Every structure is written in C-alpha cells, then in structure tokens.
C-alpha cells in the first residue's frame, strides 16, 4: 500500500479538534501522519561577570525543574494525542522535542528529510520562535515542501500557482505536483509579466503550463498586472478572484549572514492567514 507521509508540527495547546480533523483527512487519503509535539526551552542561562576577565554562565536555580516540568507536560500531552490518533485508526506516530533557536530549526529539517510535506498547526503562531524556526528549517534545510493554514490531505479544487520563472518557483511546482494532479483547475499566475518587446522576457508561463498539461492537469495561464499592489497583495487578491483554495509558490531567503530572516514576499505570505499556501525552495 502506498502512503504519503506528512509531518504535522503541533504544540502542547493544539486543540483536539485540529488533531482529529487532520487525522480524519489523513485516514481518508490513506496517508501517514508524523505528529511532532514541540516546545521551547525555558529561558536559557544568562551571563554575569566572574572573578576573571571572562564571563561566567549563570543558571537559574530552578531551571532544571522548569525543564522537567515542561517535558512532563509534553509527554502527558503526547499520550493524549496518541489516543486521539488511535481512535481514528490512522497510520501515525507521535514524537516529542524541546529546543530553541537553531536547535528547533535543525530538528525540523532532520525530521523532514523523510516526509513528503510538512505543515504547521495554526496554534504554533502563538509562539513566534517555534513558528519561525520550524518554517525556516523545513524550507531551507530539507527537501520537503512546507504548508501553512491548512492540512495537506484536504481536497483542493482550484490551485493558484505564482510563477516567475525562478528556480524556487520551479521547485515548488515539482513539490506541488500531487496537488496539481488532484485539482480540477490550475491557474498559473504571472505577476507583472514582461513586455513582449523585452528580449529577455520570454517566459510567461507557457513552458510550465505545457509540462503540467502533459501530466493531465487542466491549466490556465493568466497574466496579472500589480496595479499598485505589492506582489504578496496581488497574489492574494487574484487567488481570491479565481476562487483558489490553495496557493503554491517559491520561497526565498536572504544571504547566509541573514538566513534567519525570510525574504519580504515569503515572510508576508507566511504571516497571512487567509489562504493555505504550499512553499517550495
């Protein structure tokens, strides 16, 4: 039996309803669900002046107690989540991890080496560090796609694909092929397409449309001028106009010196909550 494997990153306060809805969708599509229960470390050790010219690390007296308490809460919640998943007879497993900063980023990346898609529970937005680091780890340090504002097992009738001819957009198309194939309609959106008189502006979506058509997708290529909107605003407005229920797009990041910061368009689309988005990098 073939199963699509998805990583579902959740927090201790993720609702039972969210987990059950996801489990039911996974079960109906015969998918496998990896639930990864995350929490941030208690406040890390601080630094203070020592007797020498160096700094000494200071550790709050109750730091280890806080850590054990948080771990116990997570383990208890993991047991509850396992019971919820078992009640739906879904193929699934639950893992628990505590970390911060780069640890969370690398954890998310490693966990996503062996899945088809990773998605973040909406409740993780309540902890900006976890949401940011997990998203960054999946996108820029793993081969998997990242989905937000929805679960990857839901049926998508109209997929809006933001195409700009870049490697990131092409990567997103390959990662999102499953969704293109299942959709009733695929809209390839070229935002501010190049002028016909521009000798370098040759890619207006025709080639990517042909490739998807060869796979059997029903494809429409649309060219949208921004009309004074930002690119991210234009993507959302046009996706709403065509009745899209999923946006697929490339993700961009800054240089390695600033790699903890997403590119402006990617950051804006991560922050919005109006549309499910599948990112590829």
N, C-alpha and C positions, 0 to 999 in steps of 0.2 A: 504494500500500500504506500502510495506517495503522500507525503505530508509537507506542507510549507511550514517552516519553523519561524516563529516570531518572538522577539524579546519584548517583554512588557515591563517597563520600569515603573515601579509604584513606590509610594511612601506608606508609612505606618497609618496615616489618616486617609488613605484611599478608601472610598466607600465600598461596602459590599456590593451595592448595585452596579458600580463601574466594573468590578471584577466579574460579577455574574454575567453582565451584558457581554463582556469580552469573551468569557468562557463559552457562552451560548453561540456567539458568532464563530469562534474557533471550532467548536464541535460540529456546527452545521457545515463547515467547509473542510472538515476532517484535517484541521491544522494542529500543529503542536505549539503549545504556549510555554515559554520560559518566563515565569514571573520573578523579577529581580527586585527584592524589597530593600530600599536604600534609606540611609540616614546619615546626617553629618556628624562628625566627631564633636564632642563637647569643645568648648573654647580651648584652643591649643596653648601650650606653655608660653609664658611671657619671658622677657629677658630683663635682667637687672644688672647693675654694676657689681662686680665682685671685688675681691681684695687685690686682684692683679689688674693689668691693663685690659684684660679680656672681659667679656660679658659672661655671666652665669645664667643658666636656664632656670627659671622658676616654675614650679609646677604647683597649681592649687592643691591644697591638702586633700580635697575631696574629688579630684579629677578622675581617678580610677573608679571611685564609687559611682560617679556620674556615667562613666563609660559602661560599667557593668549594668547599671540600671537601664540605660538606653538599649544595650544589647538584649537584656531580658525582655523588654517591651517588644523589640523586633522579633525575637524568637517566638514569643507568645502569639504575635500577630501572624507570623508565618504559619503556625499550626492552624490558625483560623482560616487562612487563605487556602491551605491545603484541603481543608474540609469543604470549603466552598467549591473548589475545583472538582473534588471527588463527587460532590452532589450532582454535577453536570456530566460526569463520566467523560470528561475531556482529557485528551493526552496533554499532560502538563507536569511541570516541576516548579519548585519554589526555592530560591536562593536568598541568602541574607548577607548584606555587606554594609559596613560603616567606613566612611572615609571623608576626606575633604580635599578641595583643590585638585591638584594633579592626580592624586590617588583615585578620585572619582572618575576623572577623565580617562585614565588608563584602564580602570576597571570596566567602564562602559565599552571601551574599544575592544578589550580582550573578550568580553562576553559576546560581542557582536561579530567576532571572527567567524562564527559558525552558525549564523542565522540568515534568513532571507531578508528580514526587515526588522527594525527596532522602532518602538513607539513609546512616547512618554505620556503617562497619565496626566490629565489636566491639573490634578491636585499638586503635582510637583512644582507648579508655578509659585506655590506658596513658599517654596524655598529656592530663591533665585540662584544660589550657588549650585545646588544639585541640578536644576533645570539647565543652567548654562554649561556646566562641566560635562554632564552626560551627553547633551546635544553635541558639544564640541568633540568629545571622544568618539562618538559614533560617526559623525560626518567626516572628520579629518584624519582619523587614525584607524578606521576599519573599512572593509569593503561593502558594508551594508548600507541600505537606504534608511533614512530617518523619517518617520511620520509623526505629525503632531495634530491635535484637535480631532482625533478620530481613531478608530482601530482598523488595522489592515485587512480584516476579514469582511468588512462591510461591502455590500454591492455598490458599485459606482456606475451610474448610468451615463454621465457626461463628464469626461476628463478634460481639463483645461491645461494645455502644455505650453509653458512660457519658453519659447525658442529664440535664442540669439546667436546660434551658430558656434557657440563656445564648446570647449571640451567638457566643462561641468554640465552644461545642458545635455550634451550627447550622453554623458554618463548617466544622468538622471533618466533619459529615455530608455537606456538599457535596463536600469534597475526597475523602472516602472512598466516594463513590457507586459507583465502579468495583468496590470490594471488596464492598460490599453486594450488588451485582447478581450477582457471581460466586459468592457464598456460598450454601450450602444452607440456612443458618439465620441470622437476625439477631436477637439478643437486645437489646432496648432496656432498659437498666437505669436505674431511677430510685432513687438512693440517698437514704434518709430522705425519702420523698415527703411533701409537705404534707398536713395533715389535711383530710378532706373538709369540716370545719367552718371551714376557713380561707378567707375570701372571696378572698384573693389567690393561693391555691394551686390554680389551675385547670389548670396544665399538668402532667400526669402521664405524658406520652409519647404521648398519643392522636394529636395532630396530626402529630408526626414519623412515627409508625407509619403513619398514613394516607398520607402523602406517599410513604414508601418502598414501601408496598403498591401504590400507583398505578404505580410503576416495575416491579412484578412481584416484589418481594422477599417472601420468606416471613418474616414478622415476628412476634415475641412480645414483649409488654411485661411486664416484671417489676419489682415494687417491692421493694426490699431495705432493711430497717432496718439501721443500722450495728451495733447490738448491742454498743456499747462499742469498736468498732474505729475507726481513723482512716478517712477516705474512701479513701485510697490502699490501705489494707489490705483494706477491704471490696471495692473494685474487683477486686483480685487474687484474693481468696478466692471471690467469686461467679463470676468468669470461670473459675476452675478448676473450680468445681462444675458449670457448664453445659458444660464441655468446649470452651471457646473456644480458637481458635488465633490470634486477633488481637483486640487491644483498640483501639478508636477513641475518642478523647476530645479535648476542647478543651484548649488550653494557655493558661496565664495567666502574666503577668509583673507586676512591681511598677511603681511610677511611673518616669518618665524619670530622676529623680535616682538611682534604684537599678536601672536597667534591665539591669545586668549580672547581676542575681540573679533567678532564676525564682521564681514563686510556689511555696508549700510543696508542694502536691499535684503540680504539674508536675515540680518538682525530684525528688520521691520516685519518681515514675514513670519519670523519665529514669535514675535511679540503679539501679532494679531490672533484673534480667536474666532474670527468669522468663518474661516474655511479650513477643512482638513488639507494639509499640504504634505506632499512626499518630496523630500530633498535628496539629491544625489550630488556627490562631489568627485 
